[in-house]
Amino acid sequence: MAEHPAYPVGLRLTGRRVVVLGGGQVAQRRLPALIAAGADIHLVSPDATPSVEAMADAGEIIWQKRPYEDGDLADAWYALIATSDDDANTRASLEAERHRVWCVRSDDADAATAWTPATGTSEGVTVAVLTSDARGRDPRHTAAIRDAVVEGLRDGTLVAPHHRTRTAGVALVGGGPGDPDLITVRGRRLLAEADVVITDHLGPRDLLAELPSSVEVIDAAKLPYGRFMAQEAINNALIEHAKQGKSVVRLKGGDPFVYGRGMEEVQALAEAGVPYTVVPGISSSISVPGAAGIPVTHRGVAHEFTVVSGHIAPDDERSLVDWPSVAKLTGTLVILMGVATIGKVAETLIAHGKSPDTPVALVQEGTTAAQRRVNATLATAAETVLAHEVKPPAVIVIGDVVNVVPSGPNPSA
């Protein structure tokens, strides 16, 4: 006769008595979820793991330091039987049956009246997976399915848009340095749920191809400016679409607040009364050197690193960088948006004390398939950019860390 599948149900255990027999590894794994559910938990066990003891010491559970006794389950709503005593487990299971208490057994699932599903949570959604076929009941397989579903919900590859609870607004998402795998999990999920995506050329463009055809993708560089400046046009587009009741993602390269004008957009949204959230991203100032094998700090070489914008040359009166002070720093200097001004930057650093032989690395299209690294010195940086046709976006690293190399081969290469 074919076995009937289990009937899935969510137990509401807040304030209700739950009895856990056994204080070992099974209890240690199961107790946090029961605590989170608000259950009135009574642990019956002569001993417990240090983690379970800590839960008792914190008052999260009530611990009776003794073996199971008949009657322990009389007033329970739910029981978890997980002792190392087979006889005690059997007697407790029979008691649970007499008192109509839902009972999970860690040693014999077929003798239990309930099974614990493999569960995971993402953004308030609980995923619970049960395998009903006794011939193929495999906890590892069940857990793998759970993990795949939860991970898909978290990173947006399993698209499940909100409908009733969805609210209009703008998410400023840092897309990372370029590799689509380096966007944050939250950023990818919000991108998958968006109605409108306003992006720029530094965002992870490969992710846009994964979006449903219903998503409107707007290239910020092609917005009609009219009498407005480019940034004002972007601000207006964000506000306009959000006020139409849409979920808007402003997809930016790197981190929104690292030379990304993210705060200007936040200020505009706040002034317009548009709700917003900021999702930090991996900054290219750290990730691109790392992808090129350059540590921005290294013991005995550099104890600090400084990130500077190079989009304005040092001799430009608009520059806010104290270049003479920067030249005196002994750590690593990372310059973003500095390809066009590297000649002036190098001259200024040398003029204020940096050695012309200071190592320089220029990493173009970092973390992408087109990544390339070109080495130089301060004295040769400008001519190297021209000779090798280095183009933006490129991260420039200045300092002795450029010459730090691994002591052996890369086993993952």
C-alpha positions in Angstrom: 0.0 0.0 0.0 1.4 3.4 -1.0 2.4 5.7 1.9 0.3 8.8 2.2 2.2 12.1 2.0 2.5 14.2 5.1 0.1 17.1 5.4 2.1 20.3 5.6 1.1 22.9 8.2 2.6 25.8 10.1 2.4 25.5 13.9 1.8 28.7 15.8 3.6 28.0 19.0 3.9 31.4 20.6 3.4 31.0 24.4 2.5 27.3 24.0 4.4 24.6 25.9 7.0 22.7 23.9 8.9 19.8 25.4 12.4 18.9 24.2 13.9 15.6 25.4 17.6 15.5 25.1 20.2 18.4 25.1 22.6 17.2 22.4 23.4 18.3 18.9 19.8 17.7 17.6 18.4 20.0 20.2 21.1 22.5 19.6 20.1 22.8 16.0 16.3 22.8 16.6 16.0 25.1 19.6 16.8 28.4 17.9 13.8 28.1 15.6 11.5 27.1 18.5 12.8 30.1 20.5 12.2 32.4 17.5 8.7 31.0 17.3 8.1 32.3 20.8 7.4 28.8 22.3 7.4 28.1 26.0 10.3 25.6 25.9 11.0 23.0 28.5 14.1 21.0 28.1 14.3 17.7 29.9 17.8 16.2 29.9 20.5 15.3 32.4 23.1 17.2 30.4 23.4 19.5 27.4 25.9 21.0 25.0 27.5 24.3 25.9 25.3 26.1 23.4 22.1 24.7 24.8 23.4 25.5 28.3 23.8 29.1 27.2 20.2 29.2 26.0 19.1 28.1 29.4 21.4 30.6 31.2 19.9 33.4 29.0 16.4 32.4 30.1 15.4 31.4 26.6 14.4 27.8 27.7 13.6 26.1 31.0 16.0 23.2 31.7 15.1 20.3 34.0 18.3 18.4 34.6 17.0 14.9 34.7 16.1 12.0 32.4 12.6 11.7 30.8 9.8 10.7 33.1 6.3 9.6 32.2 4.0 12.6 32.3 6.5 15.1 30.9 4.4 15.5 27.8 1.0 15.7 29.4 0.4 19.5 28.8 2.6 19.9 25.7 1.5 21.1 22.3 4.6 19.9 20.5 7.5 17.6 21.5 10.9 17.0 20.1 12.4 13.6 21.2 16.1 13.5 20.7 17.7 11.5 23.5 20.3 8.8 23.2 18.1 6.4 25.2 16.1 4.2 22.7 13.7 3.0 25.5 13.1 6.5 26.7 12.4 7.7 23.1 9.9 4.9 22.6 8.1 5.5 25.9 7.9 9.3 25.2 6.6 8.7 21.7 3.8 6.5 23.1 3.0 9.1 25.7 2.7 11.8 23.0 0.3 9.5 21.1 -1.9 9.1 24.2 -2.0 12.8 24.8 -2.4 13.8 21.1 0.8 15.7 21.1 2.5 16.3 17.8 5.8 14.5 18.2 9.1 14.5 16.2 11.6 11.8 16.7 15.2 12.2 15.7 16.0 8.5 15.9 13.0 7.1 14.1 11.0 9.3 11.7 8.6 6.5 10.8 7.5 6.2 14.5 6.8 10.0 14.8 3.6 11.8 14.3 5.3 14.8 12.8 8.4 15.5 10.7 10.5 18.6 10.8 10.9 20.1 7.3 14.2 21.6 6.1 13.4 25.3 6.5 14.9 28.6 5.5 13.8 32.2 5.5 14.2 35.0 3.0 12.6 38.5 3.5 9.8 37.2 5.8 9.1 34.1 3.6 9.7 30.7 5.2 10.5 27.9 2.8 9.8 24.4 4.2 10.6 21.2 2.3 9.4 17.7 3.1 10.2 14.4 1.4 7.3 12.0 1.9 8.6 8.9 0.0 10.1 6.7 2.7 12.2 4.9 0.1 13.9 8.1 -1.0 13.7 10.2 2.2 17.1 11.8 2.2 17.7 14.8 4.6 20.6 16.0 2.5 18.5 16.1 -0.7 15.7 17.9 1.1 18.2 20.4 2.6 19.7 20.9 -0.9 16.3 21.7 -2.3 15.6 24.1 0.5 18.9 25.9 0.0 18.4 26.2 -3.7 14.9 27.8 -3.3 16.1 30.2 -0.5 19.2 31.2 -2.4 17.1 31.9 -5.5 14.7 34.1 -3.5 17.6 35.9 -1.9 19.7 36.6 -5.0 16.7 37.2 -7.4 17.4 34.3 -9.7 14.1 32.8 -8.5 11.8 35.7 -9.3 8.8 36.0 -6.9 7.6 39.6 -7.1 5.6 41.1 -4.2 2.1 42.1 -5.1 0.0 43.1 -2.0 2.9 44.2 0.1 4.9 45.8 -2.6 5.5 49.5 -2.1 6.6 52.1 -4.6 10.0 53.8 -4.1 13.6 53.8 -5.1 16.4 51.5 -4.3 19.9 52.9 -4.8 21.8 49.7 -5.5 25.6 49.5 -5.6 26.3 47.0 -8.4 29.9 46.4 -7.6 33.0 46.7 -9.8 31.6 45.1 -12.9 31.5 41.3 -12.5 27.7 40.5 -12.2 28.5 37.9 -9.5 29.9 40.7 -7.2 26.6 42.5 -6.7 25.1 41.9 -3.2 22.4 39.3 -2.7 20.0 42.0 -1.7 20.8 44.2 -4.6 20.2 41.3 -7.1 16.9 40.5 -5.5 15.7 44.1 -5.6 16.8 44.3 -9.3 14.8 41.2 -10.1 11.7 42.7 -8.5 12.0 46.2 -10.1 9.5 47.8 -12.5 12.0 50.3 -13.7 15.8 50.2 -13.7 17.8 53.3 -14.3 21.4 52.4 -14.9 24.7 53.8 -16.1 27.7 52.5 -18.0 29.5 51.4 -14.8 26.8 49.1 -13.6 27.0 45.3 -14.1 25.3 45.4 -17.5 25.2 41.6 -17.8 22.5 41.5 -15.1 20.2 43.5 -17.3 19.8 40.7 -19.8 18.3 38.5 -17.0 15.4 41.0 -16.4 11.9 40.2 -17.6 10.8 42.0 -20.7 8.2 43.9 -18.7 11.0 45.8 -16.8 11.7 49.2 -18.3 15.5 49.7 -18.5 16.7 53.3 -18.8 20.2 54.3 -19.7 20.9 57.3 -17.6 23.5 58.6 -20.1 20.7 58.9 -22.7 18.1 60.8 -20.6 17.0 64.0 -22.3 18.5 66.8 -20.2 16.7 69.8 -21.6 17.4 72.8 -19.4 18.5 70.5 -16.6 22.0 69.1 -15.9 22.5 65.4 -16.3 22.2 64.7 -12.5 19.0 66.7 -12.2 17.6 64.7 -15.1 18.4 61.4 -13.3 16.9 62.7 -10.1 13.7 63.7 -11.9 13.4 60.4 -13.6 13.7 58.5 -10.3 11.1 60.7 -8.7 8.7 60.6 -11.7 8.7 56.8 -11.9 8.4 56.3 -8.2 5.4 58.7 -8.0 3.7 56.6 -10.7 3.6 53.8 -8.1 6.6 51.8 -9.5 9.4 50.0 -7.9 12.6 51.7 -9.2 16.2 50.6 -9.0 19.0 53.0 -9.6 21.8 50.6 -10.5 25.2 52.2 -10.0 28.7 50.9 -10.3 30.7 50.2 -7.2 29.1 51.7 -4.1 26.5 54.5 -4.4 28.3 56.7 -1.9 31.9 56.3 -3.3 32.1 58.9 -6.0 28.6 57.8 -7.2 26.6 60.9 -6.4 24.3 58.6 -4.3 23.7 61.2 -1.6 22.6 63.8 -4.2 20.0 61.4 -5.4 18.9 60.6 -1.8 18.6 64.3 -1.0 16.4 64.8 -4.1 14.2 61.8 -3.2 13.8 62.9 0.4 12.9 66.5 -0.7 10.3 65.0 -3.1 8.9 62.7 -0.3 9.8 59.6 -2.2 10.7 56.5 0.0 14.1 55.1 -0.7 16.6 52.5 0.5 20.4 52.3 -0.1 22.0 49.0 -0.8 25.8 49.3 -0.4 28.0 47.8 -3.1 31.6 46.5 -3.4 33.8 49.5 -4.2 36.2 49.1 -7.1 38.8 50.9 -5.0 39.4 47.7 -3.1 37.9 44.9 -5.3 39.7 45.8 -8.5 43.2 45.8 -7.0 42.3 42.6 -5.3 41.1 41.0 -8.5 44.4 42.0 -10.1 46.4 40.4 -7.3 47.2 43.6 -5.5 46.5 43.9 -1.7 45.8 47.5 -0.8 47.4 46.8 2.6 50.1 44.2 3.5 51.9 43.5 6.7 55.3 45.3 6.7 54.5 47.2 3.5 51.4 49.3 3.9 49.3 49.9 7.0 46.8 52.3 5.4 45.3 53.1 2.0 43.8 56.3 0.7 41.2 56.6 -2.0 41.3 59.8 -4.1 39.2 61.0 -7.1 41.4 61.9 -10.0 38.6 63.3 -12.3 39.9 66.8 -11.5 43.6 67.5 -12.0 45.7 68.7 -9.1 46.3 72.1 -10.7 42.6 72.7 -11.2 41.2 75.3 -8.8 38.1 73.0 -8.3 40.2 70.2 -6.8 39.4 69.5 -3.1 42.3 67.1 -2.6 45.2 68.2 -0.5 47.8 66.7 -2.8 50.9 67.8 -0.9 49.6 65.9 2.2 48.7 62.9 0.0 52.2 62.8 -1.3 53.6 62.5 2.2 51.5 59.4 3.0 53.5 56.2 3.2 50.7 53.8 2.5 48.8 52.8 -0.7 47.2 55.4 -2.9 44.2 54.3 -5.0 43.0 56.7 -7.6 39.6 56.4 -9.3 38.7 58.2 -12.5 42.3 59.2 -13.0 43.3 57.9 -16.4 43.1 61.3 -18.1 44.9 63.2 -15.3 47.5 60.6 -14.2 50.3 62.7 -15.8 49.5 65.8 -13.7 48.9 63.6 -10.6 52.3 61.9 -11.0 54.1 65.2 -11.5 52.4 66.7 -8.4 53.2 63.6 -6.2 56.8 63.7 -7.3 57.1 67.4 -6.7 56.0 67.0 -3.1 58.3 64.2 -2.2 57.2 60.9 -3.8 60.0 58.9 -5.4 59.7 58.8 -9.3 60.4 55.0 -8.9 57.2 54.5 -6.8 55.4 51.5 -8.4 52.2 52.1 -10.2 49.6 49.6 -11.5 46.7 50.5 -13.9 43.9 48.0 -13.9 41.4 48.5 -16.7 37.9 46.9 -16.7 38.7 45.2 -13.3 36.8 42.0 -12.4 35.4 41.6 -15.9 36.4 39.3 -18.8 38.3 42.3 -20.3 40.4 43.0 -17.3 44.0 43.8 -17.9 46.8 45.2 -15.7 49.7 47.4 -16.8 52.6 48.2 -14.5 54.6 51.4 -14.5 56.2 53.9 -12.1 55.3 57.5 -11.2 57.9 58.6 -13.7 56.5 56.5 -16.5 52.8 56.4 -15.7 51.7 59.0 -18.2 53.6 57.6 -21.2 52.5 54.1 -20.2 48.8 55.1 -20.4 49.4 56.4 -23.9 51.6 53.5 -25.1 49.2 50.8 -23.8 46.1 52.8 -24.6 44.6 52.4 -21.1 41.0 53.5 -21.2 38.5 54.2 -18.4 37.2 52.7 -16.3 40.5 51.9 -14.7 41.7 51.9 -11.1 45.2 53.2 -10.5 47.2 51.8 -7.5 50.3 53.6 -6.3 52.7 52.2 -3.7 55.0 49.3 -2.8 52.0 46.9 -2.6 52.0 46.8 -6.4 55.2 44.6 -6.2 53.8 42.2 -3.6 53.4 38.8 -5.3 52.3 35.4 -4.0 55.1 33.1 -2.9 53.8 30.1 -4.8 51.4 29.1 -7.6 47.7 29.7 -7.3 46.1 26.2 -6.8 42.7 27.4 -8.1 44.1 28.8 -11.3 
